[in-house]
Amino acid sequence: MKWTLRIEELAMFALGLYVFLAFLPFAWWWFLVLILTPDISMLGYLGGNKTGAFVYNFFHHRALALLVLVIGVYLENQIVILAGIILFSHIAMDRFFGYGLKYVTGFKHTHLEELK
């Protein structure tokens, strides 16, 4: 993947970390504990490539992260805001490392590149 895209994703990850640290009342280590939780969606691959790609892509779509964040702000619910920030930051981290949205042909086939 091109480095310009990686730098953009790194900036979005930094934004998510900043928002977490600046606006939420949780200890910093909660970010580290929760940052990989969206990868639980990989369990969708137990149902095959098509189901796995759908479930993984659903939980790795920025629109969902932003929707959760907006709902959390609207409801003034810190836990929901936290979930939105973790989703947003996790997606940026994944994309930085080349893990994009999945094609139904297999986990390693993404919209960014084919993983090795």
Buried (B, 14 or more C-beta within 10 A) or exposed (E): BEEEBBEBBBEBBEBBBEBBEEEBEBEEEEBEEBBEEBBEBBEBBEEEBEBBBBBBBEBBBEEBBEEBBEBBEEEEEEEBBBBBBBBBBBBBBBBBEBBBBBBEEBBEBBEBEEBE
